[in-house]
Amino acid sequence: MVAAHPRNDYSEIANQQIDLLEAGPDFRLYDEVIKVCNQIFDDPNDLRKFSSVITTTEGLRFATPVPGGHPYKVFWSTSIEGFVRIEAIFPYAG
């Protein structure tokens, strides 16, 4: 489990996916995913430029690519208050 920035969060699913990446054979991919998550927490408005948007039953989700980790993406959302939540991390070609 990784620590989020104050007032930001990881979903239970994202935490499980990050744990699997950390335990997996590709530590570089894990490291890049953590970097992207931190960048999203630090400046979500800037990261939106590099993200695609998908619509789910739960609302809009941003999909930010992981550098060097194609087709992995970090899926995240923002609340009305401006808080960020990392929803999931997985390979996504869309």
N, C-alpha and C positions, 0 to 999 in steps of 0.2 A: 504494500500500500504506500502510495506517495502522498506527500503533504501538499495541499493546495495553498494558494495564496489566501490571505485573509478575505473572507466573504466570497470566495470562489470555491468551487467544489468539483469532485469527480463523482460520476455515478458509480453504483456498485458494479455494473457491467464493465465500465472503463477500468476500474481498479483491478478486476479479475483479468482483463485483457493485458493490462500493464504487467501484472504479476507473471502471466504466462510468457510475455516477451522477455522479462528479466531472467526467467529461468531457462529460456530457450538458447539455442546455439549462436544466435546473431546479436551479440552485445551492442554492436554498432547501431543496429536498427532500434534497439531499446533506447540507447542514448539519444538518437535523433528524435524519437517520439517524445521523450522527456523535454528536449530542447523546444520542440514545437509547442508542447503544452505550456511551458513556461512563457514562451513568446506570446501565446494567446492570452494568458493571464496578464502579462505585462502591458500589452497594447492590442486589445481585441479590435479596435477600429482599424489599425494598420493591417492586421492579419486578414481582415475581410477582403482586402484587395487581392489576396492570393488564394481566396477560397471560392469554391462553388457553393451554391445553395440548393438544398433539397427540401421538399415539403413532406412532412410526416403527419401522422394523426395527432402528434403532440405539438406540432408547429414547425417553424422553420429550423433547419439545422445547417450550420456551415460545415463544409468539408475541406479541410486544409491538407494539402499534400505534405508528405514527409520527405524532405530532401534525401536523395539516395535510397529511398525506401519504396519506390514505385512498385506496386499500386497502393501502398498503405496511405490511409488518410486518417486524420484526427477529426472526429465529428463533435461539434460543440454548439451550445446555445447561449443566449443571453436572456436575462430576466428584464422586466420593465425597470427594475431598479439599477440595471447595468451590471449585475453580477454575471460571471461566466461559469458555465458548467461543462466539463468535458463529458460527453455522453458515451462515446465508444471510439475504439481504434481498431481498424481492420482493413484488409485489402479491398479496394473499391475502384473499379475501372470507369465508373460513370462520371 
